[in-house]
Amino acid sequence: MLPVWSSTTGRGRAMLALGLVLLVAGTAWGYLLVAGLGGCLVLLVLVEVTAVLSARRVAVERTIEPAVVVRQGRCEGTIAVRGRRRRGLVRLDVADRVQGTLVPVALPDRADEVEEADRVAGEPTVRVRYQVPTPRRGLVDVGPVQVRMAGLTGMAARSAEHGRVDQVRVLPRRIPLGAMMAGTRRSLSGGDDAHELGGTDLVGLHEYAMGDDLRRLHWATSARTGTLMVREDAEPSEAHVTVLLDDRASSYLGDENLFEEAVELAAALCRSGIEAGSPVRLHTTSDRHEVRVPGSVGGRPRREHQELDWVLAEIDLTGPSTQVELHGRDLDVAVGVTGPGADLHLLGLALGTAPTRVLAVVDPAPLVGAHQEAGLLVLRGATSVTLALGWDEAVER
């Protein structure tokens, strides 16, 4: 009795109750037409429940490609359904669960309407592709697949879950950004004179890979190890770049979309500095995250670069935090990325004594695109793309 009742939907229970009332009332008062109508309603519900409970189960498999994608990028799932999708009074509905939200997958009525169809073990199998939404960064849980068998009138249904939970890593979009702003390195005497030093500093070694400059081979280490080793050099006169990402929810007025734009701009700034060979540091106002990527003359990707990508992919908003302040002699170019609800004066102070200080504000309704405030350049834009264009214009000036 329990499976019968649990397979009955709200509509079916209401129809069953109405049918029983009409059947009993019509029989008691001698209204045969009313009693017959009630009996038909009860019979209809019982027939549909029987059809749903007796329907054969189908086999469902799901794959996701690719496993790593940028935000709002194309991520595609493929569902293979083996078995008859329509059997008498029963229809089949399939939906995939993405971050707890059901995404319907449209199954056609005929096999010739799908891109791929075949027969496995004598049963028809169809494969349908659908888009997996990726509006947010981070690890997105996909699955399990929910299969729902329902009667044609919706008075009976049963659901089952198939497959495992897969994860898709969503990275920030790659926003095009030009050159990094020129910074002024501090001299040893404490002044603001730029370094004009020749040569480079050895900061590491890596095994030779196709495309490496043979002029950077480190012969002493290569002879000692028997493996070609290539120098990883840093230019001491290159400006150190520090990106301060505001990860407080109050700075973005509770709008997660604004924070997504801010993270993408921070990622573009870090990437621009790394490609220029400059040492790059990412820091958050909550002090929860800090990643340093050493400089590289050849712009070769470093292990820390991948760590930076993972942090930017999974960083999220936090509550209120104490005022952070950047310290160190490596503050040459300091860029703060924040939202419309932040106190720009305090953030400007947090950038420390860097010769080049910039605040990029993700503002959905900016009055001006750029302005100066006491030696601090403030850029405003509704999106990360708009702010990147404003950055490029400021660099050209």
For each residue, the residues with C-beta under 8 A, 3 or more apart:
1: 4 5
2: 5 6
3: 6 7 53
4: 1 7 8 49 53
5: 1 2 8
6: 2 3 158
7: 3 4 49 52 53 156 157 158
8: 4 5 12 13 16 45 49 155 156
9: 12 13 150 154 155 156 157
10: 13 14
11: 14 15 153 154 155
12: 8 9 15 16 45 48 49 151 154 155 156
13: 8 9 10 16 17
14: 10 11 17 18
15: 11 12 18 19 41 44 45 155
16: 8 12 13 19 20 41 42 45
17: 13 14 20 21
18: 14 15 21 22 38 41
19: 15 16 22 23 37 38 39 40 41 42 44 45
20: 16 17 23 24 38 42
21: 17 18 24 25 38
22: 18 19 25 26 34 35 37 38 41
23: 19 20 26 27 35 38 39 42
24: 20 21 27 28 38
25: 21 22 28 29 31 34 35 38
26: 22 23 29 30 31 32 33 34 35 36 37 38
27: 23 24 30 35
28: 24 25
29: 25 26 34
30: 26 27
31: 25 26 34 35
32: 26 35 36
33: 26 36 37
34: 22 25 26 29 31 37 38
35: 22 23 25 26 27 31 32 38 39
36: 26 32 33 39 40
37: 19 22 26 33 34 40 41
38: 18 19 20 21 22 23 24 25 26 34 35 41 42
39: 19 23 35 36 42 43
40: 19 36 37 43 44
41: 15 16 18 19 22 37 38 44 45
42: 16 19 20 23 38 39 45 46
43: 39 40 46 47
44: 15 19 40 41 47 48 153 155
45: 8 12 15 16 19 41 42 48 49 155 156
46: 42 43 49 50
47: 43 44 50 51 89
48: 12 44 45 51 52 89 151 152 153 155 156
49: 4 7 8 12 45 46 52 53 151 155 156
50: 46 47 53 54
51: 47 48 54 55 88 89 90 151 156
52: 7 48 49 55 89 90 149 150 151 156 157 158
53: 3 4 7 49 50 156 158
54: 50 51
55: 51 52 87 88 90 149
56: 83 84 87
57: 83 160
58: 81 82 83 84 85 92 147
59: 81 82 83 162
60: 79 80 81 82 94 145 147 162 163
61: 79 80 162 163
62: 77 78 79 80 96 143 145 162 163 166
63: 77 78
64: 67 75 76 77 132 142 166 168
65: 75 76 77 78
66: 69 75 168
67: 64 166 167 168 169
68: 168 169 171
69: 66 73 74 75 134 168 169 170 171
70: 73 134 170 171 172 173 174
71: 134 135 136 137 170 171 172 173 260 264
72: 134 135 173
73: 69 70 134 170 173
74: 69 131
75: 64 65 66 69 131 132 134 168
76: 64 65 129 130 131 132
77: 62 63 64 65 96 105 129 130 131 132 142
78: 62 63 65 127 128 129
79: 60 61 62 94 96 105 127 128 130 145
80: 60 61 62 125 126 127
81: 58 59 60 85 92 94 107 125 126 127 128
82: 58 59 60 120 121 123 124 125
83: 56 57 58 59 123 124 125
84: 56 58 87 123 124
85: 58 81 91 92 107 109 126
86: 90 91 92 109
87: 55 56 84 90
88: 51 55
89: 47 48 51 52 151 152
90: 51 52 55 86 87 149 150 151 152
91: 85 86 149 150 151 152
92: 58 81 85 86 107 147 148 149
93: 104 107 147 148 149 150
94: 60 79 81 104 105 107 145 146 147 148
95: 102 103 104 105 145 146 148
96: 62 77 79 102 103 105 130 132 142 143 145 146
97: 100 101 102 103 141 142 143 144 145 146
98: 101 102 103 132 133 140 141 142
99: 136 140 141
100: 97 141
101: 97 98
102: 95 96 97 98 146
103: 95 96 97 98 130 132 133
104: 93 94 95
105: 77 79 94 95 96 128 130
106: 128 130
107: 81 85 92 93 94 126 128
108: 111 113 114 126 128
109: 85 86 113
110: 113
111: 108 114 117 124 126
112: 117
113: 108 109 110
114: 108 111 117 126 127 128
115: 127 128 129
116: 126 127
117: 111 112 114 124 125 126 127
118: 125
119: 122 123 124 125
120: 82 123 125
121: 82
122: 119
123: 82 83 84 119 120
124: 82 83 84 111 117 119
125: 80 81 82 83 117 118 119 120
126: 80 81 85 107 108 111 114 116 117
127: 78 79 80 81 114 115 116 117
128: 78 79 81 105 106 107 108 114 115
129: 76 77 78 115
130: 76 77 79 96 103 105 106
131: 74 75 76 77
132: 64 75 76 77 96 98 103 140 142 168
133: 98 103
134: 69 70 71 72 73 75 140 168 170
135: 71 72
136: 71 99 140 170 256 260
137: 71 170 171 172 260 263 312 313 314 315
138: 169 170 313 314 316
139: 167 168 169 170 314
140: 98 99 132 134 136 167 168 169 170
141: 97 98 99 100 165 166 167
142: 64 77 96 97 98 132 165 166 167 168
143: 62 96 97 163 164 165 166
144: 97 161 162 163 164 165
145: 60 62 79 94 95 96 97 161 162 163
146: 94 95 96 97 102 159 160 161 162
147: 58 60 92 93 94 159 160 161 162
148: 92 93 94 95 157 158 159
149: 52 55 90 91 92 93 157 158 159
150: 9 52 90 91 93 154 156 157
151: 12 48 49 51 52 89 90 91 154 155 156 157
152: 48 89 90 91
153: 11 44 48
154: 9 11 12 150 151 157
155: 8 9 11 12 15 44 45 48 49 151
156: 7 8 9 12 45 48 49 51 52 53 150 151
157: 7 9 52 148 149 150 151 154
158: 6 7 52 53 148 149
159: 146 147 148 149
160: 57 146 147
161: 144 145 146 147
162: 59 60 61 62 144 145 146 147
163: 60 61 62 143 144 145
164: 143 144
165: 141 142 143 144
166: 62 64 67 141 142 143
167: 67 139 140 141 142
168: 64 66 67 68 69 75 132 134 139 140 142
169: 67 68 69 138 139 140 313
170: 69 70 71 73 134 136 137 138 139 140 313
171: 68 69 70 71 137 309 312 313
172: 70 71 137 175 260 263 264 267 312 313
173: 70 71 72 73 264 384
174: 70 267 268 271
175: 172 264 265 267 268 384 385 388
176: 268 385 388
177: 268 269 271 272 388 391 392
178: 272 391 392 395
179: 272 276 392 395
180: 183 239 241 269 272 273 276 278 333 395
181: 333 356 358 394 395
182: 239 356
183: 180 239 240 241 332 333 354 355 356
184: 192 193 194 239 332 355 356
185: 194 195 237 238 239 240 332
186: 190 191 192 329 332
187: 190 191 192 193 194 195
188:
189: 193
190: 186 187
191: 186 187
192: 184 186 187 355
193: 184 187 189
194: 184 185 187 237
195: 185 187 236 237
196: 237
197: 236 237
198:
199: 236
200: 233 234 235 236 297
201: 233 234 235 236
202: 205 218 231 232 233
203: 232 233 234 294 295 296
204: 231 232 294
205: 202 218 221 229 230 231 232
206: 209 229 230 232 300
207: 227 228 229 230
208: 212 217 227 228 229 230
209: 206 212 230
210:
211:
212: 208 209 216 230 298 300
213: 216 230 298
214: 217
215:
216: 212 213 230 231 233 298
217: 208 214 222 228 229 230 231
218: 202 205 221 222 229 230 231
219: 222 223
220: 223 224
221: 205 218 224 225 229
222: 217 218 219 225 226 227 228 229
223: 219 220 226
224: 220 221
225: 221 222 229
226: 222 223
227: 207 208 222
228: 207 208 217 222
229: 205 206 207 208 217 218 221 222 225
230: 205 206 207 208 209 212 213 216 217 218
231: 202 204 205 216 217 218
232: 202 203 204 205 206 294 296 298 300 302
233: 200 201 202 203 216 296 297 298
234: 200 201 203 238 277 279 294 295 296 297
235: 200 201 238 277 295 297
236: 195 197 199 200 201
237: 185 194 195 196 197
238: 185 234 235 276 277 278 279 295
239: 180 182 183 184 185 278 332 333 356
240: 183 185 278 279 280 281 330 331 332 333
241: 180 183 269 270 273 278 279 280 281 332 333 335
242: 280 281 282 283 326 330 331 333 334 335 351 354
243: 266 269 270 273 280 281 282 283 335 336 337
244: 283 284 285 324 326 334 335 336 337 347 350 351
245: 262 263 266 282 283 284 285 289 315 336 337
246: 251 262 284 285 336 337 338 339 342 347
247: 259 284 285 286 288 289 315 316 317 318
248: 251 252 285 286 317 318 319 320 321 342
249: 252 254 259 317 318 319
250: 253 254 320 341 342
251: 246 248 285 338 339 340 341 342
252: 248 249 255 256 258 259 262 317 339 340 341 362
253: 250 258 339 340 341
254: 249 250
255: 252 258 259 339 364
256: 136 252 259 260 317
257: 260 261
258: 252 253 255 261 262 339 340 362 364
259: 247 249 252 255 256 262 263 317 339 362
260: 71 136 137 172 256 257 263 264
261: 257 258 264 265 362 383 384 387
262: 245 246 252 258 259 265 266 337 338 339 360 362 384
263: 137 172 245 259 260 266 267 312 315
264: 71 172 173 175 260 261 267 268 384
265: 175 261 262 268 269 337 360 362 384 387 388
266: 243 245 262 263 269 270 282 312 337
267: 172 174 175 263 264 270 271 309 312
268: 174 175 176 177 264 265 271 272 384 388
269: 177 180 241 243 265 266 272 273 335 337 391
270: 241 243 266 267 273 274 280 282 293 308 312
271: 174 177 267 268 274 275
272: 177 178 179 180 268 269 275 276
273: 180 241 243 269 270 276 278 279 280 333
274: 270 271 277 278 280 293 296 299 301 302 305
275: 271 272 299
276: 179 180 238 272 273 299
277: 234 235 238 274 295 296 297 298 299
278: 180 238 239 240 241 273 274 295 333
279: 234 238 240 241 273 292 293 294 295 330
280: 240 241 242 243 270 273 274 292 293 295 308
281: 240 241 242 243 290 291 292 293 330
282: 242 243 245 266 270 289 290 291 308 311 312
283: 242 243 244 245 287 289 290 324 326
284: 244 245 246 247 287 288 289 290 315
285: 244 245 246 247 248 251 321 324 347 350
286: 247 248 289 318 321 324
287: 283 284 290 321 324
288: 247 284 318
289: 245 247 282 283 284 286 311 315
290: 281 282 283 284 287
291: 281 282 304 307 308 311
292: 279 280 281 304
293: 270 274 279 280 281 302 304 305 308
294: 203 204 232 234 279 302 304
295: 203 234 235 238 277 278 279 280
296: 203 232 233 234 274 277 299 300 302
297: 200 233 234 235 277
298: 212 213 216 232 233 277
299: 274 275 276 277 296
300: 206 212 232 296
301: 274 305 306
302: 232 274 293 294 296 305
303: 306 307
304: 291 292 293 294 307 308
305: 274 293 301 302 308 309
306: 301 303 309 310
307: 291 303 304 310 311
308: 270 280 282 291 293 304 305 311 312
309: 171 267 305 306 312 313
310: 306 307 313 314
311: 282 289 291 307 308 314 315
312: 137 171 172 263 266 267 270 282 308 309 315
313: 137 138 169 170 171 172 309 310
314: 137 138 139 310 311
315: 137 245 247 263 284 289 311 312
316: 138 247
317: 247 248 249 252 256 259
318: 247 248 249 286 288 321
319: 248 249
320: 248 250
321: 248 285 286 287 318 324
322:
323: 346 349 350
324: 244 283 285 286 287 321 350
325: 349 350 352
326: 242 244 283 331 334 350 351 352 354
327: 331 352
328: 331 352
329: 186
330: 240 242 279 281
331: 240 242 326 327 328 334 351 352 353 354
332: 183 184 185 186 239 240 241 354 355 356
333: 180 181 183 239 240 241 242 273 278 354 355 356 358
334: 242 244 326 331 351 352 354 356 357 358
335: 241 242 243 244 269 351 357 358 359 360
336: 243 244 245 246 347 348 350 351 357 358 359 360
337: 243 244 245 246 262 265 266 269 359 360 362
338: 246 251 262 342 344 347 359 360 361 362
339: 246 251 252 253 255 258 259 262 342 361 362 363
340: 251 252 253 258 361 362 363 364
341: 250 251 252 253
342: 246 248 250 251 338 339 346 347 361
343: 346 347
344: 338 347 348 359 361 373 378
345: 348 349
346: 323 342 343 349 350
347: 244 246 285 336 338 342 343 344 350 351 359
348: 336 344 345 351 357 359 373 374 376
349: 323 325 345 346 352
350: 244 285 323 324 325 326 336 346 347
351: 242 244 326 331 334 335 336 347 348 354 357 359 376
352: 325 326 327 328 331 334 349
353: 331
354: 183 242 326 331 332 333 334 351 357
355: 183 184 192 332 333
356: 181 182 183 184 239 332 333 334
357: 334 335 336 348 351 354 375 376 377
358: 181 333 334 335 336 376 377 378 379 391 394
359: 335 336 337 338 344 347 348 351 376 377 378 379
360: 262 265 335 336 337 338 379 381 387 390 391
361: 338 339 340 342 344 366 378 379 380 381
362: 252 258 259 261 262 265 337 338 339 340 381 382 383 384 387
363: 339 340 366 380 381 382
364: 255 258 340 382
365: 382
366: 361 363 369 380 381 382
367: 380
368: 371 380
369: 366 379 380 381 386 390
370: 377 378 379 380 390 393 394
371: 368 378
372: 375 376 377 378
373: 344 348 376 378
374: 348
375: 357 372
376: 348 351 357 358 359 372 373
377: 357 358 359 370 372 394
378: 344 358 359 361 370 371 372 373
379: 358 359 360 361 369 370 387 390 391 394
380: 361 363 366 367 368 369 370 387 390
381: 360 361 362 363 366 369 384 385 386 387 389 390
382: 362 363 364 365 366 386
383: 261 362 386 387
384: 173 175 261 262 264 265 268 362 381 387 388
385: 175 176 381 388 389
386: 369 381 382 383 389 390
387: 261 265 360 362 379 380 381 383 384 390 391
388: 175 176 177 265 268 384 385 391 392
389: 381 385 386 392 393
390: 360 369 370 379 380 381 386 387 393 394
391: 177 178 269 358 360 379 387 388 394 395
392: 177 178 179 388 389 395 396
393: 370 389 390 396 397
394: 181 358 370 377 379 390 391 397
395: 178 179 180 181 391 392
396: 392 393
397: 393 394
